[in-house]
Amino acid sequence: MVAKTRPDSNFAPDDVKKYISWGAGPRASQFLVLAAKCHAAINGKYSPDIEDVKAISYPILRHRIVRNYKAEAEGMSLEKLIYSLL
């Protein structure tokens, strides 16, 4: 998922290539895993699943992605971009 936020990546969708100037780094991957484990434990599960990752994606990725001018001009929010990755 984090690789999809990088505009130079082969995994990046068209919206990311169009609207993001700087994607999330390797620490975002680490924190996604840790936060998903914590979210699962808080909800009484023994291991995280994709729903746990989706639940914590916004807080983890929101401040690690930088939109470009085109995204700001067209009103493309980070929430919309992160939702398109999910």
Secondary structure, 3 states (H helix, E strand, C coil): CCHHHCCCCCCCCHHHHHHEEECCCHHHHHHHHHHHHHHHHHCCCCCCCHHHHHHHHHHHHCCCCEECHHHHHCCCCHHHHHHHHC
